[in-house]
Amino acid sequence: MKQVHHIQYGETTIEYELYFAQRKTLVIEVHSDLKITVKAPIGTVLEYINAFVKKHTRWILKKQRAFKTCDPKQPPKQYVNGERHYYLGCQYCLKVIVGEKKSVTLKGDDLWVTVNNPQDTAIVKKQLDNWYRNQAKQVFTEQLTVCHRQVSYLGIDLPVLHIRKMKKRWGSCSQTGKILLNTSLIKAPITNIDYVITHELCHLKVFNHCRAFYDLLSLVMPDWETRKARLNRLNILDE
């Protein structure tokens, strides 16, 4: 249940929505609609929370100004020459090439997509989506092995991996030992891919988002909150 609170910073009034949750640290989030939310561990006193928000007021106002001057939402992809597309955290310039043999190739800073009809952007999109999915299968499988090695001492078995396009989630897991990862995660840096995989691996030990889960995640990946924030800033979830 949310609470609405205010603090005064000079002549500026900062309004924020406060949520208490099973977590270890305080976190402030500034959203594209300029709203501010604060998530705090259950039992944290309000005076401490207000002091924390006031300490970060300059950062809050800077984020709000940034949202006012630019639209964080990415326009829909058109799949035409010159468009920028992410892969493993880097942006590449799309080059649509005419050819009978369909292919996708990274060449320097360019992402070459060869199709027999470049004007048919649906074909370009399908070719690129297939390439992303194939890359995701390879990279996710490799990183699952790497991440599992870090948690295997906890008695977590190597799960079955599934990959699927999702609009609102990076990943999920089932109590039967299956992990599902979003194909779009292949657009993020390896460090962020590892965060999502490790997050889901920890759920195989503690299924819910309770204090025990975040304690476990912090144990095996102390910088998980930084990795999560960087992943969200990429703004590639619904591309």
Number of C-alpha atoms within 10 A of each C-alpha: 7 12 11 12 13 13 15 12 12 6 6 10 10 17 14 21 17 19 15 16 17 17 18 15 12 16 15 18 16 18 13 16 9 16 13 19 19 22 20 21 16 13 9 12 10 12 8 11 17 16 12 15 21 17 12 11 17 12 14 19 15 12 16 18 12 14 16 13 8 9 10 14 11 10 8 8 12 11 23 17 15 13 15 17 19 19 18 18 18 12 15 19 19 20 22 23 18 14 13 10 8 14 16 20 13 14 11 9 11 16 24 20 24 22 21 15 15 19 13 12 16 13 17 24 16 12 17 22 16 13 16 18 19 14 17 22 17 11 15 22 14 11 17 21 13 14 20 20 13 13 21 12 9 12 9 17 15 18 19 14 15 17 18 14 18 17 12 9 14 21 20 17 22 14 11 9 16 16 22 21 25 21 23 25 29 24 24 22 18 15 16 23 26 21 21 23 25 22 24 24 27 23 23 22 18 17 15 12 12 12 16 16 20 22 16 18 23 15 12 17 18 12 12 21 15 11 18 16 12 15 23 13 10 14 13 17 20 13 15
